[in-house]
Amino acid sequence: MRTIAGVASEIDPRTLMVVGPSGSGKTATVMHALRALGPDIPVLRVQRIWSRRPHARFLGDTERSELTVVPSGADVSAATGFFESLTANLGAAVPRVVFVDDAGVLTEERLAWLQHLADEAFALDCRLVVAAEELAPGALPDELDVLRLGPLAPPALRQFLTDALGLSIAADVVERITWWSAGNPRLALELAQDLSVAQLRGGALWHGPDSAGSAARRTYRHALEGIDEPGADLLASLVMRQSGSGLGEEPWDGAEGLGDDPTLGRLAERGLVELRAGTWFLRHPLAAVLCAERSGIGRPAVPTAERRSEAMLRGLHMQELNPVLRAGPLSVECPNNRALAFTMSVLTGQTWGIPRGGSAGVTDCREWADHVWWRATPGLGEAVRAASGRLAAAALAVEAEGVVQDPDQLRADLETIGETSGQHWLGLHLQTRMRLMLGDVSGARALVAAHVDDDARGAAEQVARSLSAAMVAAVEGQFHDVRRHLDAVRRLRPGCDGWLVLRGLTALADAAIDGRVPDVGVPEVLGNWSARAAAEFAADVGAAHLLLGRAREAVSLLAVSVEQCRWPYQCPVMVRADLVDAAVAAGDVQAVPAVTGGAGVTECGALSADLRAAGARGAALLADGDRALVAFDEAVRASTPPASIRQHVRTLVAYGRFRAGRGDAGVAVAAFDRARTLAQLAGLAGWTRGIDTAQTASGGAVASNRWEGLRRDERTMVRLALKGATNSKIAESVFVSERTVVNRLRQVYHRLGIRDRRDLIRLAEECPPRWASAEV
């Protein structure tokens, strides 16, 4: 498409021939590329060029103009008359690009006429693009570029369909469309236009077309000519095998055990199938659908309710699932589906798959616990099975009741399960959550890294993998990675954007990277959202406000999180440390006692680096007098690597505020500068601005005392600076060199705990010195 679009801006007079068989999407591809040029570049589309009455219209126009010139061989005057006819029919407008559509097979005579037309076009500063089925054999003119259309890869086809339909399409749906259409844009568009919005966005099941459309019939009419009945039946059997079940074999998996059937060899010669590593694969599935229609072969039997429920859950087809949920609790009788419903509820943050019944529900979960973690359960030892049951029961207790009975046992069971093979990503997501919940950030990171290349079957597992990585990155302060992983989720399932966990992580990443103030709050009515999901959302949004220096907004959200959930994935110790941080910064000490309601450092088990850093920061913020100075020195040491950048920067900002409050402006500035440098190196401009806000607020709190510590000559320079005098003007007024003015103002900034003259002006507006209005 870049090649086609580049024709309009190049000064090279070469003509572009876009070549491909009928139905290969030549027109759709060229039109998409030319429309992308925008309205400032007029494009004329010419159709039926070889007929007695060719016609043309500008892109965007609804009326067409008939052309009176009929091409005739290599007649040069015909090409001249063609543009004269354009001028007569279309007025003074001269197109920048002339697109000759559907030129068919270009013989030597037709090719020569088009080359003359291109010469005339170049004389008018116009370019020529031609869509043709084939070129006559022989040497091509040097002035001719040929672009043979091949199949589009899923990313390019997704962009094409998104532009054509004005709708974000789920990534796995695009892959299915790509397979069925063989990457042909025209066929892909025909398939996509037959789907509902829910199917396009992945909210409803779609495994393939029930019949072939008119574009497919035109595309494959020549390829299917001469195929006998056995060949058609064999081709049809390849595409209709199990498709529509949503599970088990799919037609794109290929077919083994067919041997050296000569029929397959003949189909391969026509390019309809190919043999790879002993397996036969379809190359043009819609051609096989046409054969199935011709042979009368229908779809397989409708899958059972159990298999359809599994397909809806694994495929994250929430728009099909939601009506079932509105009718009542999800009924999943088989152990596999019960485990799947539970892990899916945790993933989505909703309650529909959480078993009810308190301790009875926890006991019952042991019947399906193994399916929570592994694809297949045979061969598991007794110790592993026991750990599996305890871990599933602990996860259910956290979700249903918000309690952890034995953190040490939970940690031990996580280690036991984590060392086994054959796990799926829904179970790995649950393990990642629990490790983060216990403050084991490095363990969570290692778990995700160890399995990141494992096969993720279905949309649910792929979302679980990306979301697990995003959560680990958020806790560590790697916010660019958070955004990247969330983008992967949205590409796969655009409808996931409404989940509370995605909204919270998005608010946090946007605040840190772009400085965007969150415009979302905790839902007043939870509906299907769990209290845990709402509390985690509040914690992420509160943390976003805190890193932007908006302490008061952070306090209310973080307090809600602590009150509603003792065990959020962000770790209760870390959330409470942020709450204390925000409360102290806002001067809202009334919020601090709420911290005692959650789990403590000792309840989380063994101390990780991030857990030690968060605990030390919270303790230092609550300490009094000289004990606070010692506690903060310990907190700063604890926050250095291997602790994450998020804990280190938060501790440095809290330490800077503390030292500024004691009047130690120089130490405070150094702490803020270290925090700012770390944020800048991480490319987090929003966080950097938040650190600036925190530093300015801290400077204002002690400025009234620091103002009085300035000498008389420094006060004079400050007054002049506040009135807008330049350094040279100040130097003239106080009879010193300009360099002396620069050095003394720099000393003033350091003693006031600010960075430059802009901060000086802002500080004077917020906390004006009593001598600011005196005459100089």
Secondary structure as UniProt FT lines:
FT   HELIX           2..6
FT   TURN            7..9
FT   STRAND          15..19
FT   TURN            22..23
FT   HELIX           26..35
FT   TURN            36..37
FT   TURN            39..40
FT   STRAND          43..47
FT   TURN            49..50
FT   STRAND          55..58
FT   TURN            59..60
FT   STRAND          65..66
FT   TURN            73..74
FT   HELIX           76..90
FT   TURN            91..92
FT   STRAND          97..100
FT   STRAND          105..106
FT   HELIX           108..123
FT   TURN            124..125
FT   STRAND          127..132
FT   STRAND          134..135
FT   TURN            142..143
FT   STRAND          144..148
FT   HELIX           154..165
FT   HELIX           171..181
FT   TURN            182..183
FT   HELIX           185..193
FT   HELIX           197..200
FT   TURN            201..202
FT   HELIX           214..220
FT   TURN            221..226
FT   HELIX           229..240
FT   TURN            243..244
FT   HELIX           251..253
FT   STRAND          255..256
FT   TURN            259..260
FT   HELIX           262..269
FT   TURN            270..271
FT   STRAND          273..276
FT   TURN            277..278
FT   STRAND          279..282
FT   HELIX           285..295
FT   HELIX           305..314
FT   TURN            315..316
FT   HELIX           318..326
FT   HELIX           335..348
FT   TURN            352..353
FT   HELIX           359..364
FT   HELIX           365..367
FT   HELIX           369..373
FT   TURN            378..379
FT   HELIX           382..401
FT   HELIX           407..418
FT   HELIX           425..437
FT   TURN            438..439
FT   HELIX           441..451
FT   TURN            452..453
FT   HELIX           458..476
FT   HELIX           479..492
FT   HELIX           494..498
FT   HELIX           500..514
FT   TURN            527..528
FT   HELIX           531..547
FT   TURN            548..549
FT   HELIX           551..564
FT   TURN            569..570
FT   HELIX           572..586
FT   HELIX           589..597
FT   HELIX           602..604
FT   HELIX           609..622
FT   HELIX           625..638
FT   TURN            641..642
FT   HELIX           645..661
FT   TURN            662..663
FT   HELIX           665..681
FT   TURN            682..683
FT   HELIX           685..708
FT   HELIX           712..722
FT   TURN            723..724
FT   HELIX           727..734
FT   HELIX           738..752
FT   HELIX           757..766
FT   TURN            770..773
//
